[in-house]
Amino acid sequence: MEASIKQFGIKIRNLILNPTVFWKSEKLEPNGVQHLFVAQFLPLVLLTGAAEFAGQILRGSGFYLMFPLLRSIREILFFLL
């Protein structure tokens, strides 16, 4: 598990710093679109939802946990649809 998290971090760093090299290397790997979606896009979307949740909690809404939870779910759905 730790190795996959480390590999994911390296891939994200390469995607941000060297996108052309990253996509050329991804094109050479025999992975399909489904693998790309599940292994790279979905974790980033979940990270966005977690960041939205944390931001709303730190902002201190008066609706307790329900409002930040619904906002994070909304962000995730916006990216997936």
Residue frames as a rotation matrix with the C-alpha (Angstrom) as fourth column:
MET 1
0.573 0.819 0.000 0.00
0.819 -0.573 0.000 0.00
0.000 0.000 -1.000 0.00
GLU 2
0.458 -0.462 -0.760 2.79
0.158 -0.799 0.581 2.42
-0.875 -0.386 -0.293 0.87
ALA 3
-0.619 -0.722 0.310 4.51
0.401 0.050 0.915 1.71
-0.676 0.690 0.258 -2.44
SER 4
-0.179 0.622 0.762 1.37
0.967 -0.032 0.253 2.49
0.182 0.782 -0.596 -4.41
ILE 5
0.798 0.421 -0.432 0.88
0.527 -0.835 0.158 5.76
-0.294 -0.353 -0.888 -2.52
LYS 6
0.017 -0.885 -0.466 4.49
0.087 -0.463 0.882 6.68
-0.996 -0.055 0.069 -3.22
GLN 7
-0.677 -0.217 0.703 4.07
0.671 0.211 0.711 5.81
-0.303 0.953 0.003 -6.92
PHE 8
0.349 0.881 0.319 0.88
0.931 -0.366 -0.005 7.87
0.112 0.299 -0.948 -7.04
GLY 9
0.662 -0.171 -0.730 2.74
0.239 -0.875 0.421 10.84
-0.710 -0.454 -0.538 -5.54
ILE 10
-0.459 -0.888 -0.001 5.52
0.203 -0.106 0.973 10.49
-0.865 0.447 0.229 -8.08
LYS 11
-0.420 0.380 0.824 3.01
0.908 0.174 0.382 10.32
0.002 0.909 -0.418 -10.93
ILE 12
0.690 0.709 -0.146 1.19
0.716 -0.698 -0.005 13.42
-0.105 -0.101 -0.989 -9.71
ARG 13
0.288 -0.678 -0.676 4.47
0.079 -0.687 0.722 15.30
-0.954 -0.261 -0.144 -9.37
ASN 14
-0.712 -0.571 0.410 5.47
0.407 0.140 0.903 14.30
-0.573 0.809 0.133 -12.91
LEU 15
-0.003 0.806 0.591 2.03
0.997 -0.043 0.063 15.26
0.076 0.590 -0.804 -14.22
ILE 16
0.818 0.335 -0.467 2.30
0.433 -0.894 0.117 18.74
-0.378 -0.298 -0.876 -12.72
LEU 17
0.238 -0.829 -0.506 5.97
-0.174 -0.549 0.818 19.42
-0.955 -0.107 -0.275 -13.49
ASN 18
-0.768 -0.539 -0.344 6.44
-0.464 0.099 0.880 17.57
-0.441 0.836 -0.326 -16.81
PRO 19
0.163 0.954 0.250 3.04
-0.470 0.298 -0.831 16.89
-0.867 0.018 0.497 -18.40
THR 20
0.489 0.030 -0.872 4.35
-0.864 0.154 -0.479 16.06
0.120 0.988 0.101 -21.89
VAL 21
-0.595 -0.754 -0.277 6.83
-0.665 0.656 -0.357 13.50
0.451 -0.029 -0.892 -20.59
PHE 22
-0.629 0.429 0.649 4.19
-0.450 0.479 -0.753 12.06
-0.634 -0.766 -0.108 -18.27
TRP 23
0.424 0.902 -0.079 1.61
-0.584 0.205 -0.786 11.55
-0.692 0.379 0.614 -21.02
LYS 24
0.199 -0.434 -0.879 4.17
-0.875 0.326 -0.359 10.07
0.442 0.840 -0.315 -23.41
SER 25
-0.843 -0.533 0.079 5.17
-0.501 0.722 -0.477 7.52
0.197 -0.441 -0.875 -20.77
GLU 26
-0.347 0.806 0.480 1.51
-0.422 0.323 -0.847 6.80
-0.838 -0.496 0.229 -19.97
LYS 27
0.464 0.510 -0.724 0.81
-0.865 0.084 -0.495 6.21
-0.192 0.856 0.480 -23.65
LEU 28
-0.283 -0.687 -0.669 3.53
-0.761 0.586 -0.280 3.55
0.584 0.430 -0.688 -23.76
GLU 29
-0.835 0.028 0.550 2.07
-0.415 0.626 -0.661 1.62
-0.362 -0.780 -0.511 -20.82
PRO 30
-0.822 0.505 -0.261 -0.51
0.061 0.535 0.843 -1.03
0.566 0.677 -0.471 -21.79
ASN 31
-0.733 0.599 -0.323 -3.22
0.408 0.008 -0.913 0.37
-0.544 -0.801 -0.250 -19.51
GLY 32
-0.332 0.715 0.615 -6.69
0.846 -0.063 0.530 1.19
0.418 0.696 -0.584 -20.71
VAL 33
-0.382 0.304 0.873 -8.87
-0.144 -0.952 0.269 4.21
0.913 -0.023 0.408 -20.14
GLN 34
0.698 0.689 -0.196 -10.58
0.043 0.232 0.972 2.50
0.715 -0.686 0.132 -17.21
HIS 35
0.261 -0.690 -0.675 -7.25
0.951 0.306 0.055 2.10
0.169 -0.656 0.735 -15.40
LEU 36
-0.676 -0.507 0.535 -6.43
0.471 -0.855 -0.215 5.76
0.567 0.106 0.817 -16.04
PHE 37
0.042 0.798 0.601 -9.80
-0.266 -0.571 0.777 6.82
0.963 -0.193 0.189 -14.63
VAL 38
0.844 0.368 -0.390 -9.65
0.204 0.453 0.868 4.61
0.496 -0.812 0.307 -11.53
ALA 39
0.298 -0.825 -0.481 -5.95
0.949 0.309 0.059 4.98
0.100 -0.474 0.875 -10.74
GLN 40
-0.707 -0.704 0.067 -5.42
0.700 -0.710 -0.077 8.68
0.102 -0.008 0.995 -11.39
PHE 41
-0.548 0.532 0.646 -8.58
-0.066 -0.797 0.600 10.72
0.834 0.287 0.472 -11.93
LEU 42
0.436 0.834 -0.339 -10.73
0.261 0.244 0.934 9.25
0.861 -0.496 -0.111 -9.18
PRO 43
0.078 -0.436 -0.897 -8.16
0.996 0.078 0.048 9.75
0.049 -0.897 0.440 -6.37
LEU 44
-0.892 -0.403 0.204 -7.74
0.407 -0.913 -0.021 13.38
0.195 0.064 0.979 -7.41
VAL 45
-0.219 0.901 0.375 -11.51
-0.121 -0.407 0.905 13.89
0.968 0.153 0.198 -7.35
LEU 46
0.544 0.390 -0.743 -11.73
0.621 0.409 0.669 12.32
0.564 -0.825 -0.020 -3.89
LEU 47
-0.422 -0.764 -0.489 -8.87
0.906 -0.369 -0.206 14.55
-0.023 -0.530 0.848 -2.76
THR 48
-0.771 0.229 0.594 -10.83
0.030 -0.919 0.393 17.56
0.636 0.321 0.702 -4.01
GLY 49
0.306 0.947 -0.099 -13.85
0.071 0.081 0.994 16.43
0.949 -0.312 -0.043 -2.01
ALA 50
0.313 -0.277 -0.909 -11.73
0.927 0.298 0.228 15.96
0.207 -0.914 0.350 1.11
ALA 51
-0.779 -0.625 0.048 -10.21
0.611 -0.775 -0.162 19.42
0.138 -0.097 0.986 0.64
GLU 52
-0.382 0.736 0.559 -13.68
-0.144 -0.645 0.751 20.95
0.913 0.207 0.352 0.30
PHE 53
0.555 0.585 -0.591 -14.82
0.439 0.398 0.806 19.16
0.707 -0.706 -0.036 3.45
ALA 54
-0.092 -0.687 -0.721 -11.76
0.996 -0.061 -0.069 20.33
0.003 -0.724 0.690 5.40
GLY 55
-0.847 -0.233 0.478 -12.19
0.315 -0.944 0.098 23.88
0.428 0.233 0.873 4.15
GLN 56
0.004 0.940 0.340 -15.82
-0.139 -0.337 0.931 24.01
0.990 -0.051 0.129 5.20
ILE 57
0.528 0.122 -0.841 -15.04
0.733 0.435 0.523 22.52
0.430 -0.892 0.140 8.62
LEU 58
-0.451 -0.797 -0.401 -12.28
0.891 -0.425 -0.159 25.07
-0.043 -0.429 0.902 9.22
ARG 59
-0.657 0.283 0.699 -14.55
0.109 -0.882 0.459 27.85
0.746 0.378 0.549 8.06
GLY 60
-0.962 0.215 -0.167 -16.83
0.181 0.045 -0.982 26.95
-0.204 -0.975 -0.082 10.96
SER 61
-0.576 0.814 0.075 -20.28
-0.208 -0.235 0.949 26.58
0.790 0.531 0.305 9.51
GLY 62
-0.572 0.443 0.690 -23.21
-0.809 -0.168 -0.563 26.65
-0.133 -0.881 0.454 11.89
PHE 63
0.447 0.782 -0.434 -24.72
-0.848 0.525 0.072 23.58
0.284 0.336 0.898 10.27
TYR 64
0.404 -0.398 0.824 -22.23
-0.530 0.632 0.565 21.27
-0.746 -0.665 0.044 12.01
LEU 65
-0.518 -0.745 0.420 -21.10
-0.136 0.557 0.820 18.34
-0.844 0.368 -0.390 9.84
MET 66
0.196 0.688 0.699 -23.98
0.603 0.478 -0.639 18.02
-0.773 0.547 -0.321 7.42
PHE 67
0.881 0.156 -0.447 -23.27
-0.177 -0.767 -0.617 21.16
-0.439 0.623 -0.647 5.40
PRO 68
-0.020 -0.947 -0.320 -19.55
-0.879 -0.136 0.457 20.43
-0.477 0.290 -0.830 4.80
LEU 69
-0.495 -0.118 0.861 -20.36
0.068 0.982 0.173 16.81
-0.866 0.145 -0.478 4.00
LEU 70
0.503 0.763 0.406 -22.97
0.534 0.095 -0.840 17.80
-0.680 0.639 -0.360 1.43
ARG 71
0.712 -0.317 -0.626 -20.64
-0.560 -0.795 -0.234 20.39
-0.423 0.517 -0.744 -0.10
SER 72
-0.392 -0.913 0.116 -17.88
-0.669 0.369 0.645 17.80
-0.632 0.175 -0.755 -0.52
ILE 73
-0.247 0.396 0.885 -20.31
0.469 0.847 -0.248 15.33
-0.848 0.354 -0.395 -2.09
ARG 74
0.800 0.560 -0.216 -21.47
0.137 -0.520 -0.843 18.07
-0.585 0.645 -0.492 -4.45
GLU 75
0.247 -0.801 -0.545 -17.87
-0.841 -0.457 0.291 18.77
-0.482 0.386 -0.786 -5.52
ILE 76
-0.618 -0.480 0.623 -17.24
-0.195 0.861 0.470 15.10
-0.762 0.169 -0.625 -6.20
LEU 77
0.142 0.765 0.628 -20.43
0.615 0.428 -0.662 14.79
-0.776 0.480 -0.410 -8.24
PHE 78
0.750 0.090 -0.655 -19.59
-0.332 -0.806 -0.490 17.91
-0.572 0.585 -0.575 -10.26
PHE 79
-0.212 -0.924 -0.319 -16.26
-0.852 0.014 0.524 16.38
-0.480 0.383 -0.790 -11.28
LEU 80
-0.679 -0.066 0.731 -17.68
0.068 0.986 0.152 12.95
-0.731 0.153 -0.665 -12.03
LEU 81
0.341 0.845 0.411 -20.58
0.644 0.108 -0.757 14.20
-0.685 0.524 -0.507 -14.12
